[in-house]
């Protein structure tokens, strides 16, 4: 039997409406029953997870287990790559998905059931995944952020900003908000440059993906492969708001690129600029970040994921 490592657990007690906090005694019993050696830290605020990653690494941790949703996952991966103490190649990262959407976990078929998830972790099976680095503008400053799943711009960035102000309670509520905010969204013109191509138009949405799923099982980048060294790029040109609602089934069934106004590409680097006075907004992994000009750079097979 493979010798089991010592896990540094970083848990978000507020994930899925406080479900992690409520379930922690059960999770801890499972950890002990299955023979895990571990220590645990709990996040206390937005952005805290990245600090806790540093703490774990400075204490010698090389196996990190996150417990939370896609937002926690985003913060933890950003923490792994933004720190300078330990090469990311030495770090093994796992997630016990406990969110509303669990989109990144969906890519790998990671169970949401705590017992099934922890039992699978004992196998220590790993894969390498690409990571994205995005540079963007916020409050007049250039900032950067690592992301692990899907970044969205135009309407997706607009929704990301709105959900920061008023979070969705569940998947059905999220979908309702997407449709509700359609009436308030105004398309603006942008230019997308990728692999020596340039496209300028009014875009309803622009998605840049490493993995396939976002927004609670939607597939805006069905062509995404997590370890192929390329971003999946999808953009939708001007579409009526009624047409967006009518095409909702395509968001989920992987057929989005069959629509005549929607294009899918793959690219190693991507730049998005606004044309005119209105910036195009940006979110990544469901977290609102900022606005154009935005540049995406790919880091190939740099995250070791424990499945």
C-alpha positions as CSV (number, residue, x, y, z in Angstrom):
1,X,0.0,0.0,0.0
2,X,1.3,3.5,-0.8
3,X,2.5,5.4,2.2
4,X,0.1,8.2,2.9
5,X,1.3,11.8,3.0
6,X,0.6,14.5,5.6
7,X,-2.2,16.7,4.3
8,X,-2.6,20.4,5.1
9,X,-6.3,21.1,4.8
10,X,-7.7,24.6,4.1
11,X,-11.4,24.7,4.5
12,X,-13.9,27.5,3.8
13,X,-16.6,27.1,6.6
14,X,-19.0,29.5,4.7
15,X,-19.0,27.4,1.5
16,X,-22.5,26.5,0.2
17,X,-24.3,28.6,2.8
18,X,-22.3,27.3,5.7
19,X,-22.5,23.6,4.8
20,X,-18.7,23.0,5.4
21,X,-19.0,24.4,9.0
22,X,-22.1,22.2,9.6
23,X,-20.5,19.1,8.1
24,X,-17.0,19.5,9.5
25,X,-17.5,17.1,12.5
26,X,-18.6,14.4,10.0
27,X,-15.7,15.1,7.6
28,X,-13.2,15.0,10.5
29,X,-14.6,11.6,11.6
30,X,-14.1,10.3,8.1
31,X,-10.5,11.6,8.0
32,X,-9.7,9.8,11.2
33,X,-11.6,6.6,10.2
34,X,-9.7,6.4,6.8
35,X,-6.3,7.0,8.5
36,X,-5.5,10.5,7.2
37,X,-2.6,12.4,8.8
38,X,-3.6,16.1,8.6
39,X,-3.9,19.5,10.1
40,X,-6.6,22.0,9.2
41,X,-6.9,25.8,8.9
42,X,-10.2,27.6,8.3
43,X,-10.6,30.7,6.0
44,X,-12.1,33.8,7.7
45,X,-12.6,36.2,4.8
46,X,-12.3,36.6,1.0
47,X,-8.6,36.3,0.0
48,X,-7.6,34.5,3.2
49,X,-7.1,31.1,1.5
50,X,-4.0,32.3,-0.4
51,X,-2.4,33.4,2.9
52,X,-3.2,30.0,4.4
53,X,-1.5,28.3,1.4
54,X,1.7,30.2,2.3
55,X,1.4,29.2,5.9
56,X,1.0,25.5,5.0
57,X,4.0,25.6,2.6
58,X,6.3,27.4,5.1
59,X,5.4,24.6,7.6
60,X,6.7,22.0,5.1
61,X,3.3,21.1,3.6
62,X,3.5,19.7,0.1
63,X,0.0,18.0,0.0
64,X,-2.8,20.6,0.1
65,X,-6.5,19.7,0.4
66,X,-9.1,22.5,-0.2
67,X,-12.6,22.1,1.1
68,X,-15.0,24.5,-0.5
69,X,-16.5,25.7,-3.8
70,X,-15.2,27.1,-7.0
71,X,-14.3,30.4,-5.3
72,X,-12.2,28.7,-2.7
73,X,-10.6,26.5,-5.4
74,X,-9.7,29.7,-7.3
75,X,-8.1,31.3,-4.3
76,X,-6.2,28.2,-3.3
77,X,-4.7,27.7,-6.8
78,X,-3.9,31.4,-7.0
79,X,-2.1,31.1,-3.7
80,X,0.0,28.2,-5.0
81,X,1.2,30.1,-7.9
82,X,1.5,33.6,-6.4
83,X,3.8,32.5,-3.6
84,X,7.6,32.3,-4.0
85,X,8.7,29.9,-1.3
86,X,8.1,26.5,-2.9
87,X,8.2,25.6,-6.6
88,X,4.6,24.7,-7.6
89,X,6.0,21.5,-9.2
90,X,6.6,20.2,-5.6
91,X,3.0,20.8,-4.5
92,X,0.2,18.2,-4.8
93,X,-3.3,19.8,-4.8
94,X,-6.7,18.3,-4.1
95,X,-10.2,19.6,-3.6
96,X,-13.2,18.2,-1.7
97,X,-15.9,20.1,-3.6
98,X,-18.4,21.7,-1.3
99,X,-19.8,24.6,-3.4
100,X,-22.9,25.4,-5.4
101,X,-21.6,24.7,-8.9
102,X,-18.5,22.5,-8.4
103,X,-17.5,23.1,-12.0
104,X,-13.8,22.4,-11.8
105,X,-14.4,19.1,-9.9
106,X,-17.0,18.2,-12.6
107,X,-14.2,18.2,-15.2
108,X,-12.4,15.4,-13.4
109,X,-15.4,13.5,-12.1
110,X,-14.4,14.3,-8.5
111,X,-17.1,13.1,-6.1
112,X,-18.9,15.6,-4.0
113,X,-19.7,12.9,-1.4
114,X,-17.1,13.4,1.3
115,X,-16.5,9.6,2.0
116,X,-16.2,8.8,-1.8
117,X,-13.9,11.8,-2.3
118,X,-11.6,10.9,0.6
119,X,-11.5,7.2,-0.3
120,X,-10.4,8.2,-3.8
121,X,-7.7,10.5,-2.4
122,X,-6.0,7.5,-0.8
123,X,-5.1,6.3,-4.3
124,X,-2.9,9.4,-4.8
125,X,-3.5,9.4,-8.5
126,X,-2.3,12.6,-10.1
127,X,-2.6,14.5,-13.4
128,X,-0.9,17.8,-14.6
129,X,-3.1,20.7,-15.6
130,X,-2.4,24.0,-17.4
131,X,-3.0,27.2,-15.5
132,X,-3.9,30.7,-16.8
133,X,-2.4,34.0,-15.8
134,X,-4.5,37.0,-16.6
135,X,-3.4,40.7,-16.5
136,X,-6.2,43.3,-16.3
137,X,-7.0,46.8,-15.2
138,X,-8.7,47.6,-11.9
139,X,-9.0,51.1,-10.4
140,X,-6.5,52.4,-12.9
141,X,-3.9,49.8,-11.9
142,X,-2.6,46.8,-13.8
143,X,-3.2,43.7,-11.7
144,X,-2.7,39.9,-12.4
145,X,-4.4,36.7,-11.2
146,X,-3.9,33.0,-11.8
147,X,-7.0,31.0,-12.7
148,X,-7.7,27.3,-13.0
149,X,-11.0,26.9,-14.9
150,X,-12.8,29.5,-17.1
151,X,-12.6,33.2,-17.5
152,X,-15.5,35.2,-18.9
153,X,-15.8,38.7,-20.4
154,X,-18.5,41.0,-21.7
155,X,-21.9,39.7,-20.3
156,X,-20.0,37.1,-18.2
157,X,-17.9,39.9,-16.6
158,X,-21.1,42.0,-16.1
159,X,-22.8,39.0,-14.3
160,X,-19.6,38.4,-12.3
161,X,-19.7,42.0,-11.0
162,X,-23.4,41.8,-10.2
163,X,-23.0,38.5,-8.3
164,X,-20.3,40.0,-6.2
165,X,-22.8,42.6,-5.1
166,X,-25.6,40.0,-4.7
167,X,-24.5,36.3,-4.7
168,X,-26.8,33.5,-6.0
169,X,-28.1,31.1,-3.4
170,X,-28.1,28.0,-5.7
171,X,-28.0,26.9,-9.4
172,X,-31.6,27.8,-10.1
173,X,-31.2,31.2,-8.6
174,X,-28.0,31.7,-10.6
175,X,-29.8,30.9,-13.9
176,X,-32.6,33.3,-12.9
177,X,-30.2,36.1,-12.3
178,X,-28.5,35.5,-15.6
179,X,-31.8,36.0,-17.4
180,X,-32.9,38.9,-15.1
181,X,-29.7,40.9,-15.8
182,X,-30.0,40.5,-19.5
183,X,-32.4,43.5,-19.6
184,X,-29.7,45.7,-18.0
185,X,-26.7,44.7,-20.1
186,X,-25.6,46.8,-23.1
187,X,-23.2,45.3,-25.6
188,X,-20.0,47.2,-26.1
189,X,-17.4,46.8,-28.9
190,X,-14.1,45.0,-28.3
191,X,-11.1,43.6,-30.2
192,X,-9.9,40.0,-29.5
193,X,-6.3,39.2,-30.7
194,X,-5.2,35.6,-30.6
195,X,-2.4,33.7,-32.5
196,X,-1.9,36.5,-35.1
197,X,-5.7,36.8,-35.7
198,X,-7.8,39.8,-34.7
199,X,-11.6,40.0,-34.5
200,X,-13.4,43.3,-33.8
201,X,-17.1,43.3,-33.1
202,X,-19.9,43.8,-30.5
203,X,-19.6,40.6,-28.3
204,X,-22.3,39.2,-26.2
205,X,-19.8,37.0,-24.4
206,X,-16.1,36.0,-24.5
207,X,-14.9,32.9,-22.7
208,X,-11.4,31.7,-22.2
209,X,-11.2,28.2,-20.7
210,X,-8.8,25.6,-19.4
211,X,-11.6,23.2,-18.4
212,X,-15.0,22.7,-19.9
213,X,-17.6,23.6,-17.2
214,X,-18.6,26.9,-15.6
215,X,-21.8,28.5,-14.1
216,X,-23.1,25.3,-12.6
217,X,-22.6,22.8,-15.5
218,X,-22.7,25.2,-18.5
219,X,-20.3,24.5,-21.4
220,X,-19.2,27.8,-22.9
221,X,-15.9,26.2,-23.9
222,X,-16.8,22.6,-24.8
223,X,-13.5,22.4,-26.8
224,X,-11.4,22.9,-23.7
225,X,-8.7,20.3,-22.7
226,X,-7.0,20.9,-19.3
227,X,-3.5,19.8,-20.4
228,X,-3.2,20.5,-24.1
229,X,-1.2,23.7,-23.7
230,X,-3.9,25.8,-25.3
231,X,-6.8,28.1,-24.1
232,X,-10.2,27.3,-25.5
233,X,-11.6,30.6,-26.8
234,X,-15.3,31.0,-27.5
235,X,-17.0,34.3,-28.5
236,X,-20.6,35.2,-29.3
237,X,-21.2,38.1,-31.6
238,X,-24.3,40.3,-31.4
239,X,-27.3,38.2,-30.5
240,X,-30.7,39.3,-29.5
241,X,-31.7,38.9,-25.8
242,X,-34.6,36.6,-26.8
243,X,-32.2,34.5,-28.8
244,X,-29.9,34.1,-25.8
245,X,-32.8,32.8,-23.7
246,X,-33.9,30.4,-26.5
247,X,-30.4,29.0,-26.8
248,X,-30.2,28.2,-23.1
249,X,-30.2,24.4,-23.7
250,X,-27.0,24.8,-25.8
251,X,-25.2,26.2,-22.7
252,X,-25.5,22.8,-21.1
253,X,-25.4,20.2,-23.8
254,X,-22.0,21.1,-25.4
255,X,-23.5,22.2,-28.7
256,X,-23.0,25.9,-28.3
257,X,-20.4,26.1,-31.1
258,X,-23.0,24.9,-33.7
259,X,-24.8,28.3,-33.5
260,X,-24.0,30.5,-36.5
261,X,-23.1,33.6,-34.3
262,X,-20.8,31.7,-32.0
263,X,-17.2,30.8,-32.7
264,X,-14.8,28.4,-31.0
265,X,-11.0,28.5,-31.3
266,X,-7.9,27.4,-29.4
267,X,-5.0,29.7,-28.7
268,X,-1.9,29.9,-26.5
269,X,-2.2,33.7,-25.8
270,X,-5.1,36.1,-26.0
271,X,-5.6,39.8,-25.7
272,X,-8.9,41.6,-25.4
273,X,-9.2,45.4,-25.7
274,X,-12.3,47.7,-25.7
275,X,-13.0,49.7,-28.8
276,X,-14.5,53.1,-27.8
277,X,-15.1,54.4,-24.3
278,X,-16.7,51.4,-22.5
279,X,-14.4,48.8,-21.0
280,X,-15.2,45.1,-21.3
281,X,-15.5,43.5,-17.8
282,X,-13.7,40.4,-16.7
283,X,-14.4,37.5,-14.2
284,X,-12.3,34.4,-13.7
285,X,-13.5,31.2,-12.0
286,X,-16.6,33.1,-11.0
287,X,-14.7,35.9,-9.3
288,X,-15.1,39.5,-10.7
289,X,-11.6,40.9,-11.4
290,X,-11.6,44.1,-13.5
291,X,-11.7,45.3,-17.1
292,X,-9.9,45.7,-20.4
293,X,-7.2,45.8,-21.6
294,X,-6.8,42.1,-20.6
295,X,-4.0,39.7,-21.5
296,X,-4.1,35.9,-21.0
297,X,-0.9,33.8,-20.8
298,X,-0.9,30.0,-20.4
299,X,1.4,28.0,-18.1
300,X,1.6,24.5,-19.4
301,X,1.0,21.5,-17.1
302,X,2.1,23.2,-14.0
303,X,-0.6,22.2,-11.4
304,X,-0.4,18.7,-10.0
305,X,-3.9,17.6,-9.3
306,X,-4.7,14.7,-7.0
307,X,-7.8,13.2,-8.5
